[in-house]
């Protein structure tokens, strides 16, 4: 019985320590980079193009530009890139910055989606030859910034009013951690 009690106690202490570490990481300032002010945003009042905002612990995101009808651009990159009937490609150029003191890849920290007025998020499209694609799997050193494009296939009627949704891949408070960025 004593062994079971010790094992249960060890699991409890480990869980408390893990929770405290996660909470401390969410409340601490950036490890090695510039301080980023928390910016409130919503789908109706998105963060303006060109404004960098922390979207995950130690990760900043900025929308540089967007091509709302990128069908011709995507077809020029690969002749097989054609959207479904009634849809179009939206190409969003972004910059991500690793403000931590550790080398990391964006895909382990950030999630990017396009959010149309309907409120149903659209993940990036799986297409060949995205011009200047953002390599989210590349390891970024502390304070490094990567710039590139992400493509989405969106119903044409949903493009007006769409915003880029940036958020932490792991979060305890999705509503607080979602950041909405203007693309138009």
C-alpha positions in Angstrom: 0.0 0.0 0.0 2.9 2.3 0.8 4.2 1.9 -2.8 0.8 2.9 -4.3 0.6 6.0 -2.1 4.2 7.1 -3.1 3.4 6.6 -6.8 0.1 8.6 -6.5 1.9 11.4 -4.7 4.7 11.4 -7.3 2.1 11.7 -10.1 0.3 14.5 -8.2 3.5 16.5 -7.6 4.6 16.1 -11.3 1.2 17.3 -12.5 1.3 20.4 -10.2 4.9 21.2 -11.4 3.9 20.8 -15.0 0.9 23.1 -14.6 3.0 25.7 -12.7 5.6 25.6 -15.5 3.0 26.1 -18.2 1.3 28.9 -16.3 4.6 30.6 -15.6 5.5 30.5 -19.3 2.3 32.1 -20.2 2.8 34.9 -17.7 6.5 35.6 -18.3 7.9 38.2 -20.7 9.7 37.3 -23.9 12.9 35.3 -23.4 15.3 37.0 -25.7 13.5 39.3 -28.0 11.6 42.6 -28.0 8.5 43.0 -25.7 5.2 42.8 -27.5 2.2 44.6 -26.1 -0.9 42.5 -25.9 -3.3 43.7 -28.6 -7.0 43.0 -28.4 -8.6 42.1 -31.7 -11.7 40.5 -33.1 -13.0 39.3 -36.4 -14.9 42.7 -36.7 -11.8 44.7 -35.6 -8.7 42.9 -36.8 -5.1 43.9 -36.3 -4.0 46.2 -39.2 -1.7 44.9 -42.0 1.9 45.6 -41.0 1.4 45.3 -37.2 3.3 42.6 -35.4 1.6 41.0 -32.4 2.5 38.1 -30.1 0.2 35.2 -31.0 2.0 32.5 -28.9 4.5 32.6 -26.1 7.6 34.2 -27.6 6.2 34.2 -31.2 5.1 37.3 -33.1 3.1 37.3 -36.3 2.6 40.1 -38.8 0.6 40.2 -42.1 2.6 42.0 -44.7 0.2 41.7 -47.6 -2.5 39.5 -49.2 -3.5 38.6 -52.7 -7.3 38.0 -52.4 -7.6 36.4 -55.9 -4.4 34.4 -56.3 -5.8 32.0 -58.9 -3.5 33.2 -61.7 -0.4 33.4 -59.4 -1.0 29.8 -58.2 -1.7 28.5 -61.8 1.6 30.2 -62.9 3.4 28.3 -60.1 2.0 25.0 -61.1 -0.6 24.3 -63.9 -2.4 21.8 -61.7 -3.2 24.4 -59.1 -6.9 25.1 -59.8 -9.4 25.7 -57.0 -12.7 24.0 -56.7 -15.6 25.6 -58.7 -16.9 28.6 -56.7 -13.6 28.9 -54.8 -10.5 30.9 -55.2 -7.0 31.0 -53.7 -6.1 33.7 -51.2 -2.3 34.1 -50.7 -1.3 35.8 -47.5 2.3 37.0 -46.9 3.3 36.9 -43.3 6.4 37.3 -41.0 6.9 35.2 -37.9 9.5 36.0 -35.3 11.0 33.7 -32.7 11.4 35.9 -29.6 12.5 33.0 -27.3 16.0 32.1 -26.2 15.7 28.6 -27.9 15.8 27.5 -31.5 12.3 26.3 -32.5 10.1 25.8 -35.6 6.9 27.8 -36.1 4.8 24.7 -36.7 5.3 23.6 -33.2 4.0 26.8 -31.8 1.6 28.6 -34.2 -1.6 27.8 -36.1 -2.7 30.0 -39.0 -6.2 29.8 -40.5 -8.3 32.0 -42.7 -11.5 33.0 -41.0 -14.4 34.0 -43.2 -17.5 35.9 -42.0 -19.3 32.5 -41.5 -16.9 31.8 -38.6 -15.7 28.4 -39.9 -11.9 28.5 -40.1 -10.2 27.3 -43.2 -6.8 25.6 -42.9 -4.0 26.3 -45.5 -4.5 24.6 -48.8 -2.3 21.6 -49.9 -1.1 22.8 -53.3 2.2 22.6 -55.2 4.6 25.4 -55.7 3.3 28.2 -53.4 5.4 31.2 -54.5 7.7 32.2 -51.6 6.1 29.7 -49.2 6.6 30.1 -45.5 8.6 27.1 -44.3 6.9 26.5 -40.9 9.1 23.4 -40.3 12.4 25.3 -40.5 14.2 25.7 -37.2 14.5 29.4 -36.4 17.2 30.7 -34.0 16.4 33.1 -31.2 15.3 36.5 -32.5 15.1 35.2 -36.1 12.3 36.3 -38.5 11.0 34.3 -41.4 8.8 35.8 -44.1 6.7 33.8 -46.6 3.3 33.1 -48.0 0.5 30.8 -47.0 -2.3 29.9 -49.4 -5.9 29.2 -48.6 -8.7 27.9 -50.8 -11.8 29.9 -50.0 -15.3 30.0 -51.4 -15.4 33.2 -53.4 -18.4 34.5 -51.6 -16.5 34.2 -48.3 -13.4 36.2 -49.3 -14.9 39.7 -48.5 -14.6 40.1 -44.7 -12.2 37.3 -44.2 -9.3 37.7 -41.7 -6.2 35.7 -40.9 -6.6 33.9 -37.5 -3.3 33.4 -35.7 -3.2 31.4 -32.4 -1.0 29.4 -30.2 -0.9 25.7 -31.1 -1.2 24.9 -27.4 -3.4 27.1 -25.3 -5.4 27.0 -22.1 -7.6 29.9 -23.2 -8.5 29.8 -26.9 -10.7 32.9 -26.8 -7.9 35.0 -25.2 -5.2 33.6 -27.4 -6.9 34.1 -30.8 -5.6 37.0 -32.8 -7.4 38.3 -35.9 -5.4 40.0 -38.6 -6.7 42.1 -41.5 -5.9 40.9 -45.0 -7.8 43.6 -46.9 
